[in-house]
Amino acid sequence: MKLRSFVTIAMLSGISFILMLLNFPLPWFPVFLQIDFSDVPALIAAITMGPVAGILVELVKNVLDWIYTGAPEGIPVGHMANFATGVLFILPAYYIYKKFPSAKGLISGLVVSTVVMSLGMAILNYVAFLPMYTYLLGFEYDMYETIVLGILPFNIVKGIMMLVVVTMIYRSMRVWIEQQRRQYLA
């Protein structure tokens, strides 16, 4: 079972990495904010195998992307932000779904995840990530404009898009997800 867990986490990490490469911007947000659906495999890992599996998928995905695409400042600030975003998104959904294992529980968890991710990333960008970009690259940001008019609404839109995608996937894979939960979380 331990080997199967490692293989499943590696497989979901690979899928997540490929999905991360298929990112795209939304026209009304800053160019550095990109939509991708790479958190979906991490959420599936968390729901089926527990929160550590989801966090590992997020970590491996970001390390692979850093190795593959690099980071303009040499330090993977964007990858660290993506990791934090993913963890803030999957953990609330996992814990609520664990307590209420149904489609309604998952949707409720995803709504809470969207709020937690959006507010958490607004705070983390204010405290850590935007100051890192300012220090490392010399970029100057209007903190209020970047966070309130860019990052916060972007994460809300991303969370809503993720909610729709995960709900569609869950409806088609519900039986498989429940079987995996019984095997891994028993």
C-alpha positions in Angstrom: 0.0 0.0 0.0 2.9 2.3 0.7 4.4 1.8 -2.7 1.0 2.3 -4.3 0.7 5.6 -2.4 4.1 6.8 -3.7 3.2 5.8 -7.3 -0.2 7.5 -7.1 1.3 10.7 -5.7 4.0 10.7 -8.4 1.4 10.1 -11.1 -0.8 12.9 -9.8 2.2 15.2 -9.4 3.1 14.5 -13.1 -0.5 15.3 -14.2 -0.5 18.4 -12.1 2.9 19.6 -13.6 1.5 19.2 -17.1 -1.6 21.1 -16.2 0.5 23.8 -14.7 2.2 24.2 -18.1 -1.2 24.8 -19.7 -1.7 28.1 -18.0 -3.3 31.2 -19.5 -3.8 34.8 -18.4 -7.2 36.5 -17.9 -7.2 39.8 -19.8 -8.3 42.1 -17.0 -5.7 40.9 -14.4 -2.0 41.5 -14.1 0.1 39.4 -16.6 1.9 37.5 -13.8 -1.4 35.9 -12.6 -2.1 32.8 -14.7 -5.0 30.4 -14.5 -4.2 26.7 -14.5 -6.0 23.7 -13.1 -2.9 22.0 -11.6 -4.5 22.1 -8.1 -7.2 19.5 -9.2 -4.9 16.5 -9.0 -3.6 17.7 -5.6 -7.2 18.0 -4.4 -7.9 14.5 -5.6 -4.8 13.3 -3.8 -5.9 15.0 -0.6 -9.4 13.7 -0.8 -8.4 10.1 -1.5 -5.2 9.8 0.5 -5.1 12.6 3.0 -3.8 16.1 3.3 -0.1 15.1 3.2 -0.6 13.5 -0.2 -2.2 16.7 -1.5 0.6 18.8 -0.1 3.3 16.5 -1.6 1.6 16.8 -5.1 1.7 20.6 -4.8 5.4 20.5 -3.7 6.5 18.1 -6.5 4.5 20.0 -9.1 6.2 23.3 -8.2 9.7 21.8 -7.9 9.3 20.1 -11.4 8.0 23.4 -12.8 10.9 25.3 -11.3 13.4 22.9 -12.8 11.6 22.9 -16.2 10.8 26.6 -16.6 13.2 28.3 -14.1 12.6 31.5 -12.3 13.5 34.9 -13.6 15.0 36.1 -10.3 16.7 32.8 -9.6 14.6 32.3 -6.5 11.3 30.6 -7.1 9.1 33.2 -5.6 6.3 32.5 -8.0 6.5 28.8 -7.3 6.4 29.4 -3.6 3.3 31.6 -4.1 1.8 28.8 -6.2 2.5 26.3 -3.5 1.0 28.4 -0.8 -2.1 29.0 -3.0 -2.5 25.3 -3.7 -2.2 24.4 0.0 -4.6 27.1 1.1 -7.0 25.8 -1.5 -6.8 22.0 -0.9 -6.7 21.9 2.9 -10.1 23.5 3.8 -11.8 21.4 1.0 -10.2 18.3 2.4 -11.3 18.9 6.0 -14.8 19.8 5.2 -15.2 16.9 2.7 -13.8 14.6 5.4 -16.5 15.7 7.8 -19.3 15.7 5.1 -18.3 13.2 2.4 -20.8 14.1 -0.3 -21.1 16.4 -3.3 -22.6 19.1 -1.0 -19.8 18.7 1.4 -17.2 19.0 -1.4 -18.9 22.1 -2.9 -19.1 23.7 0.6 -15.5 22.9 1.1 -14.5 24.4 -2.2 -16.4 27.6 -1.4 -14.6 27.9 1.9 -11.4 27.0 0.1 -11.9 29.8 -2.4 -12.4 32.3 0.5 -9.5 31.1 2.5 -7.2 31.0 -0.6 -8.2 34.5 -1.7 -7.8 36.1 1.7 -4.7 34.1 2.6 -2.9 35.0 -0.6 -3.9 38.6 -0.2 -2.2 38.6 3.2 0.8 36.5 2.0 1.4 38.7 -1.0 1.3 41.8 1.2 3.6 40.4 3.8 6.0 38.2 1.8 5.7 37.6 -2.0 5.3 41.1 -3.3 8.1 42.5 -1.1 10.3 39.6 -2.3 9.7 40.6 -5.9 10.4 44.2 -5.1 13.7 43.3 -3.4 14.9 40.7 -5.9 13.8 42.2 -9.2 13.4 45.9 -8.3 9.8 45.9 -9.3 7.7 48.6 -7.8 4.1 47.8 -7.0 1.2 49.8 -5.7 0.3 47.3 -2.9 -3.3 48.3 -2.7 -3.9 48.2 -6.4 -2.0 44.9 -6.9 -3.7 43.1 -4.1 -7.2 44.5 -3.9 -7.8 45.0 -7.6 -5.6 42.2 -8.9 -4.7 39.3 -6.6 -7.8 39.1 -4.5 -10.4 39.1 -7.4 -8.1 36.8 -9.5 -8.1 34.2 -6.7 -11.8 34.4 -6.3 -12.3 33.9 -10.1 -9.7 31.0 -10.0 -11.5 29.4 -7.0 -14.9 29.6 -8.8 -13.4 28.0 -11.9 -11.8 25.3 -9.8 -15.1 24.7 -8.1 -16.8 24.1 -11.4 -14.1 21.8 -12.8 -13.8 19.8 -9.6 -17.6 19.4 -9.3 -17.8 18.1 -12.8 -14.9 15.7 -12.2 -16.3 14.5 -8.9 -19.7 13.7 -10.4 -18.1 11.5 -13.0 -15.5 9.9 -10.6 -17.4 9.8 -7.3 -17.5 6.0 -7.1 -13.8 5.7 -7.8 -12.9 8.5 -5.3 -14.9 6.7 -2.6 -13.2 3.4 -3.3 -9.8 5.1 -3.1 -10.7 6.8 0.2 -11.7 3.4 1.7 -8.4 1.9 0.6 -6.1 4.7 1.6 -7.8 6.2 4.6 -9.0 2.9 6.2 
